[in-house]
Amino acid sequence: MGRKATTIACRKREERAAQDARMKSAIAHYQKLETTPGSTQMSLRSIALLHKVPHSTLHRLLNGGISISDFNASKRHLTPAENRILLNFAEDQAKRGFPLSHRKLKERANAILQLRKGPNFTVGTAWVSRWLETHSDTISVYWSRGLDRARASGLNPVAVGWYFDTLEGLDRLGIPRENWYGADETGVMLGQAQKTLVIGPAGQKVQHKQQDAEREIVTVMETVCADGTYLPCTVIFKGKNILKKWGRDNACDASIGVAPNGYMDSELALLWLEDFNAKTKTKNDLPRVLIIDGHASHTSLPFLDRAAELNIHAVRDQRERETGLGVRKEDFILLYTAARTATLTPEIIKKAFQKTGAYPVDRSLITESQMAPSTDESLKTNFPADLSSPVKAILAANRVPLTQETSSEPTPDSHLRKYFSLPPILIE
């Protein structure tokens, strides 16, 4: 493969770095001659010619001047410590499967700078592009496009490698089985019955079946643990207010919420995270691993920041699925509980974590025959590439149709400590 082309700005930066190195060498040469008795003297101009640096610049620096690089660095918004934090955050989020957009990177930079410069400070519109250009040797910009269907269904060796690098790094932190969780939501279409085999007059191409005209989405968020247990689920209905009748038969002790469209939004995701923390932190004081999908509500910076503050390692999984059933809101939890009770058994939950290699962490469970060839494009696509979480493995292996007939780095500055809430992932 040919060498990747560099931008004009990159080449100028490389040339500036090379000249700075030569200038430092010239200054050290001159100072050594000045402090070493009996050494062969050279003029300042001769030293400049020897090291291929401008004589005037060398003379100015020796007389207390500053270099252009140091002058430019003094004008930068971020201090070196803040810059390291932002770089580490961008790299870490990409490895966990939550790559930052330009907007999110700007939001994070503003959040860091506002701790020191005040709540009204914001970087300029071109700052993100310049910052990315400056650090192009460390991070790059990619179009976030998915794998094609064949490659996605076959998984991808590079993305699988990254995924298990992250899990193995977390495993080396000594996080016990009871602190590994998988969470996922599924959308349920109310009023739409599942496709079934029916009987009708001969000679027809289609036999229609009556169903409710209501077309509302209900979202269910399930959370399972590698030790075989599970948490009470969260059910989100479409609406503005919670009606008492919706929780009339709440045998599974579900938490009930409402959203304008029936989907989990960023605000509800934060509330769910607080609920998850309250229900899991009592086990011990160790970090927790939370495998979640790439829904926008789970990748918002407030969600990821709060997870870090709560000592929760969020790792991305990204397969989404919807299912439909013909029920009413007031009947939903009752019918869902029957299927949930039959499905979420300790044996099934443990097997789901084991089958997906999530816990115990075992990358060998994703075999070569399940993968498709990796390409440069797939290497940089959304990560991980369509890997099954424990929750999805349970749904896939134990689908219970819910119809009406169903019966069953260095220490940071003090103002930056909030961004070092989680220990680093150790990837060897």
C-alpha positions in Angstrom: 0.0 0.0 0.0 1.3 3.4 -0.9 2.2 6.1 1.6 -0.7 8.2 2.8 -0.6 11.7 1.4 -0.1 14.5 4.0 -1.7 17.9 4.0 0.2 21.1 3.5 -0.4 21.9 7.2 1.1 18.6 8.3 4.1 19.1 6.1 4.6 22.6 7.5 4.3 21.3 11.1 6.9 18.5 10.3 9.2 21.1 8.8 8.8 23.4 11.9 9.5 20.5 14.3 12.6 19.6 12.3 13.9 23.2 12.4 13.1 23.5 16.1 15.2 20.3 16.7 18.1 21.8 14.6 17.8 25.1 16.5 18.0 23.4 19.9 21.1 21.5 18.7 22.7 24.8 17.5 22.0 26.5 20.8 23.5 23.5 22.7 26.5 23.6 20.5 27.1 27.3 21.1 26.6 27.1 24.8 29.0 24.1 25.1 31.7 26.1 23.3 31.2 29.0 25.6 31.4 27.0 28.8 34.3 24.6 27.7 37.7 26.1 28.4 40.2 25.6 25.5 37.6 24.6 23.0 37.9 25.6 19.3 35.9 28.7 19.0 33.4 29.1 16.2 31.5 32.2 15.2 27.7 32.3 15.7 27.3 32.5 11.9 29.4 29.4 11.4 27.3 27.4 13.9 24.1 28.6 12.2 25.5 27.4 8.8 26.6 24.1 10.3 23.2 23.3 11.8 21.2 24.8 8.8 19.3 27.4 10.9 18.8 31.1 10.3 21.6 33.2 11.9 19.2 36.0 13.0 16.8 33.5 14.7 19.7 31.8 16.5 21.0 35.2 17.7 17.5 36.3 18.9 17.0 33.0 20.9 20.3 33.2 22.5 19.4 36.7 23.7 16.2 35.7 25.4 13.8 35.5 22.5 11.2 32.8 22.1 10.6 30.5 19.1 7.6 30.7 16.9 6.5 27.3 18.1 6.6 28.4 21.8 4.8 31.6 20.8 2.0 29.7 19.1 1.8 27.3 22.0 1.2 30.2 24.4 -1.8 31.3 22.4 -3.5 27.9 22.5 -6.7 27.5 24.6 -5.8 24.2 26.1 -2.9 23.6 28.5 -0.8 20.5 28.0 -2.6 18.7 30.7 -6.0 19.6 29.2 -4.9 18.7 25.8 -3.8 15.2 27.0 -7.2 14.8 28.6 -9.0 15.6 25.4 -6.8 13.4 23.3 -7.2 10.5 25.7 -10.9 11.0 25.9 -11.3 10.9 22.0 -9.1 7.8 21.7 -10.8 6.0 24.6 -14.4 6.7 23.4 -13.4 5.4 19.9 -12.1 2.2 21.4 -15.2 1.7 23.4 -17.3 2.2 20.3 -18.5 5.8 20.9 -16.5 7.8 18.4 -16.9 11.6 18.8 -18.4 13.8 16.1 -17.0 17.3 15.6 -19.9 18.7 17.6 -19.3 16.4 20.6 -15.5 17.1 20.5 -16.2 20.8 20.6 -18.6 20.3 23.5 -16.0 18.3 25.4 -13.3 21.0 24.8 -15.7 23.7 26.0 -16.6 21.7 29.1 -12.9 21.4 29.9 -12.0 25.0 29.2 -15.0 26.4 31.1 -13.7 24.9 34.3 -10.8 27.3 34.1 -12.0 30.2 31.9 -15.6 30.5 33.1 -19.0 29.2 32.0 -19.4 31.5 29.0 -16.2 30.5 27.2 -16.5 28.7 23.9 -13.9 27.8 21.2 -14.3 29.2 17.7 -16.0 27.6 14.8 -12.7 26.6 13.2 -11.1 25.4 16.4 -12.0 21.7 16.0 -10.6 21.5 12.5 -7.3 23.1 13.5 -7.0 20.9 16.6 -7.6 17.8 14.6 -5.0 19.0 12.0 -2.5 19.6 14.8 -3.0 16.0 16.2 -3.5 14.2 12.9 -0.5 11.9 13.8 -2.6 10.6 16.8 -6.2 10.7 15.7 -7.9 10.9 12.3 -11.3 11.7 10.9 -13.4 9.0 9.2 -16.8 8.8 7.7 -18.9 6.7 10.2 -20.4 4.3 7.7 -21.6 0.8 8.4 -20.4 -2.5 7.0 -22.3 -3.9 4.1 -24.8 -6.6 4.9 -22.6 -9.6 4.1 -19.6 -8.3 6.1 -21.8 -7.2 9.0 -23.5 -10.6 9.3 -20.1 -12.3 9.1 -18.6 -10.0 11.8 -15.3 -8.4 11.2 -12.0 -9.6 12.6 -10.5 -6.1 13.3 -13.6 -4.8 15.0 -14.0 -8.1 17.0 -10.3 -7.7 18.0 -10.9 -4.2 19.3 -14.0 -5.3 21.1 -12.2 -8.1 22.9 -9.1 -5.9 23.6 -11.5 -3.6 25.5 -13.2 -6.5 27.4 -9.9 -8.2 28.2 -8.5 -4.9 29.5 -11.5 -4.5 31.8 -11.1 -8.1 32.9 -7.5 -7.4 34.0 -8.9 -4.8 36.3 -10.2 -7.6 38.4 -13.9 -6.8 38.0 -15.9 -9.8 39.4 -18.6 -11.6 37.5 -21.4 -10.0 39.5 -20.3 -6.5 38.1 -20.7 -7.4 34.4 -24.0 -6.2 32.9 -25.6 -6.2 29.5 -28.5 -3.8 28.7 -30.6 -3.4 25.6 -33.9 -1.9 24.7 -36.4 -3.3 22.2 -39.2 -1.4 20.5 -42.7 -3.0 20.5 -45.4 -1.8 18.1 -48.8 -1.7 19.8 -51.7 -2.7 17.7 -49.8 -4.7 15.2 -50.2 -8.4 15.4 -47.4 -10.7 14.4 -47.5 -12.5 11.1 -49.3 -15.8 11.5 -50.5 -18.7 9.3 -54.3 -18.3 8.7 -57.0 -20.0 6.6 -59.1 -18.3 3.9 -60.9 -19.0 0.7 -59.0 -20.7 -2.1 -57.8 -18.5 -5.0 -56.8 -15.4 -3.0 -53.3 -14.0 -3.2 -53.6 -12.4 0.3 -55.7 -13.0 3.3 -56.0 -9.9 5.4 -56.4 -10.0 9.2 -58.0 -7.2 11.2 -55.8 -5.5 13.8 -56.0 -2.4 15.9 -55.4 0.9 14.1 -53.2 2.1 16.9 -49.6 2.4 15.9 -47.6 3.3 19.1 -44.2 2.3 20.1 -43.4 0.9 23.6 -39.8 0.6 24.6 -38.6 -2.0 27.0 -35.1 -1.8 28.6 -33.8 -5.0 30.0 -30.6 -5.5 32.0 -29.0 -8.8 32.8 -25.9 -9.7 34.8 -23.2 -12.3 34.2 -23.9 -14.0 37.5 -27.3 -15.0 36.1 -29.5 -12.4 37.8 -31.4 -9.5 36.2 -32.7 -6.2 37.2 -36.3 -4.9 37.0 -37.0 -3.7 33.5 -37.9 -0.2 32.4 -41.0 0.4 30.2 -41.4 3.6 28.2 -44.8 4.4 26.8 -45.7 7.2 24.4 -47.4 10.1 26.2 -46.9 13.1 28.5 -48.2 11.7 31.7 -48.2 8.2 33.3 -51.6 6.7 33.7 -52.2 4.5 36.8 -53.8 1.8 34.7 -50.6 1.2 32.8 -49.0 -0.3 35.9 -52.1 -2.1 37.1 -50.6 -5.6 36.7 -47.0 -4.8 37.2 -45.8 -8.2 38.5 -42.3 -7.7 37.2 -41.9 -4.4 39.2 -41.0 -2.5 36.1 -40.1 1.2 36.2 -42.5 3.1 34.0 -41.7 6.3 32.0 -43.1 8.3 29.2 -41.7 10.0 26.1 -43.3 11.9 23.3 -42.6 9.1 20.8 -42.3 6.1 23.0 -38.5 5.9 22.5 -35.9 6.3 25.1 -34.3 9.8 24.8 -31.2 11.3 26.4 -33.1 12.6 29.5 -34.7 9.2 30.2 -31.4 7.5 29.5 -29.8 9.5 32.3 -32.6 8.6 34.6 -32.2 5.0 33.7 -28.5 5.2 34.4 -29.2 6.6 37.9 -31.6 3.8 38.5 -29.1 1.2 37.3 -26.5 2.6 39.6 -28.8 2.6 42.6 -29.7 -1.1 42.0 -26.1 -2.3 41.4 -23.8 -0.2 43.6 -24.8 -2.1 46.8 -22.9 -5.2 45.7 -19.4 -3.8 46.2 -17.3 -0.7 45.6 -15.6 -2.1 42.4 -16.1 -0.7 38.9 -19.0 -2.1 36.8 -19.0 -3.0 33.1 -22.1 -2.1 31.1 -22.5 -3.4 27.6 -25.0 -1.2 25.7 -25.9 -0.5 22.1 -25.0 2.6 20.1 -28.3 4.4 20.4 -27.9 8.2 20.5 -29.3 8.4 24.0 -26.5 6.1 25.2 -23.7 7.9 23.4 -24.4 11.5 24.6 -21.6 13.1 26.5 -23.8 13.7 29.6 -24.6 9.9 29.7 -20.9 8.9 29.2 -19.7 11.5 31.7 -22.2 10.4 34.4 -21.3 6.7 33.8 -17.6 7.6 34.4 -18.5 9.5 37.6 -20.4 6.4 38.8 -17.4 4.1 38.1 -19.2 2.4 35.2 -17.3 1.3 32.1 -19.7 1.6 29.1 -18.8 -0.6 26.2 -20.7 -0.4 22.9 -22.7 -3.1 21.2 -24.8 -2.0 18.2 -27.5 -4.4 17.0 -31.0 -3.1 17.2 -34.2 -5.0 16.8 -37.9 -4.2 16.9 -40.9 -6.5 17.4 -44.6 -6.1 17.2 -47.5 -7.3 19.2 -51.2 -6.5 19.3 -51.9 -5.3 22.8 -53.0 -2.2 24.7 -50.9 -0.2 27.1 -52.8 -1.4 30.1 -52.2 -5.0 29.1 -48.6 -4.7 28.0 -46.7 -5.2 31.3 -48.9 -8.2 32.2 -48.3 -10.0 28.9 -44.6 -9.0 28.8 -44.0 -10.3 32.3 -45.1 -13.8 31.3 -42.5 -14.0 28.5 -39.9 -12.3 30.7 -40.3 -14.8 33.5 -40.0 -17.7 31.1 -36.9 -16.2 29.4 -34.7 -14.6 32.1 -33.6 -17.6 34.0 -30.1 -17.8 35.6 -29.0 -20.6 33.3 -30.1 -18.7 30.1 -28.5 -15.4 31.3 -25.2 -17.0 32.2 -25.2 -18.9 28.9 -25.8 -15.7 26.9 -22.8 -14.0 28.5 -20.7 -17.1 27.9 -21.9 -17.6 24.3 -21.0 -14.1 23.3 -17.6 -14.2 25.0 -18.6 -11.2 27.1 -18.0 -13.1 30.4 -15.8 -15.0 30.9 -14.0 -13.0 28.3 -13.2 -15.3 25.5 -12.5 -14.1 22.0 -12.1 -17.6 20.6 -15.9 -18.0 20.7 -16.1 -15.7 17.6 -14.6 -18.1 15.0 -13.1 -17.3 11.7 -16.0 -18.9 9.9 -18.3 -16.3 11.5 -16.3 -13.4 10.2 -15.9 -11.7 6.8 -12.7 -10.3 5.4 -11.6 -7.0 6.9 -11.0 -4.0 4.7 -9.6 -0.6 5.3 -13.1 0.8 5.3 -14.5 -1.8 7.7 -11.5 -1.2 10.1 -12.7 2.3 10.7 -16.4 1.8 10.7 -18.8 1.8 13.6 -17.4 -0.4 16.4 -18.0 -3.1 17.4 -19.3 -4.6 14.2 -22.7 -6.0 14.9 -21.6 -8.1 17.9 -24.4 -9.7 20.0 -24.7 -8.5 23.5 -25.9 -11.0 26.2 -29.4 -9.4 26.1 -29.6 -9.9 22.3 -28.4 -13.4 22.6 -31.2 -14.2 25.0 -33.8 -12.5 22.7 -32.5 -14.4 19.6 -32.3 -17.8 21.3 -35.5 -17.5 23.4 -37.9 -15.3 21.5 -41.4 -15.6 23.0 -44.0 -14.1 20.8 -46.1 -11.6 22.7 -49.6 -11.8 21.2 -52.9 -11.6 23.0 -53.0 -15.4 23.0 -49.7 -15.7 24.9 -50.0 -17.0 28.4 -46.5 -17.1 29.3 -2.2 9.1 32.8 -0.3 11.8 34.9 -2.2 13.4 37.8 -4.3 16.2 36.2 -4.8 19.7 37.5 -7.4 19.8 40.3 -10.1 21.3 38.1 -9.8 18.3 35.7 -10.2 15.5 38.1 -13.7 14.7 37.1 -12.4 13.6 33.7 -10.3 10.9 35.3 -13.1 9.1 37.1 -12.4 5.7 35.5 -9.2 3.7 35.7 -7.6 3.2 32.3 -8.3 0.1 30.2 -5.1 -2.0 30.0 -4.7 -3.2 26.4 -1.6 -5.2 25.7 
